[in-house]
Amino acid sequence: MSIDLLAPYKLNSTIELKNRVLMAPLTRSMADDNLVPTQAMVDYYARRADTGLIISEATIIRPDAQGYPNTPGLFTSEQIQGWKKVTDAVHTNGGKIFAQLWHVGRVAHPHFFDGDVLAPSAIGVEGTVPRMRELTYITPKAATTDDIKSLVADYAKAAENAIEAGFDGIEIHGANGYLIDQFLHYAANERNDEYGQTPENMARFALEVTDAVIAVVGNERTAIRVTPGAYFNMTEDSRDKAVFDYLLAELDTKDLAYLHGGIFDDSMRFDSLEGKNTSEFLRAGYKGTLVGVGSYSFETAKEAINDAKFDLIAIGRPLIANPDYISKISNNQPLVEYNADMLSELV
Ligand code: FNR
């Protein structure tokens, strides 16, 4: 019998989802100038509460985590109160929502805050800030071990704030070339202390953050998104695979809510992953609940889930274009096609 993606799915003993279709995390840069969620964001998320689980847009854990304009935060009481309105509205409409916790590392820009841009090593990225093209990236400061301790503590604090704001759980943003991913790839990590050189050392920061979040919210409410193949603000290195082999085995012991691959197109294959695509690589190394993502339609996702390639699907751009995605799919109605012009307003 084929698996029905629209039927309920028990994630674990704490969380039951009403279907297997998750809303992927989608940065919209629509928070106010204090990085507080607005009423338009409340309405936007509330309209998508019929997905199995909303993953919030990436939300910064502290001021130096910011690399894009108007991305929401979870480090001031105003921000917590703003998110409380979002989570209340989602819950009122019968939905669930996880907060995606974010630090961009070397992709941060001092335009947004006072202080250093921190990264594993002093290796910059080329280019300019999206949506603010006049800002070019700077060479970051290599984080000291004290800096790393404070970063881990601030992920935990943001997780605590997220629970206070009413979120159902946390997705740690370990993907897409941001801080955690910078530790996991040789192209950004040249450290020669206990956070560099070997798979065990390079995975240490990701695992410390995961353990710190678990300590606050519990393993059943903790998830992580990772990008084993470098494709965004990062370059591939044939040694990366061993880091992720080690990381996945360690994550598997933690009985997390789920593991999520960060990718725009899951048909993309990586030389550094022995020719595998993201979901194939993650499935091979991780036995727990896996979320697939990346240019899937409902039909192709259904096929992949029925072929046991992953367990749940996250949908991104089609949910920007169709707030009523679930009802359209349920009723066999045509979807509106996404285009980038839709990013200028919250619908
Ligand atoms: C994204 N994506 C993304 N990923 C993430 O981990 N955190 C984020 O905040 C964002 N922000 C974001 C904004 C926009 C406008 C897009 C289009 C994408 C990636 C996203 O979660 C997803 O992986 C991709 O969009 C691929 O899925 P779809 O869109 O093909 O279903």
Residues whose N, C-alpha, C, O or C-beta is under 5 A from the ligand:
A	BS01	FNR	A24 P25 L26 T27 E57 A58 I263 F264 V293 G294 S295 Y296 A314 I315 G316 R317 P318
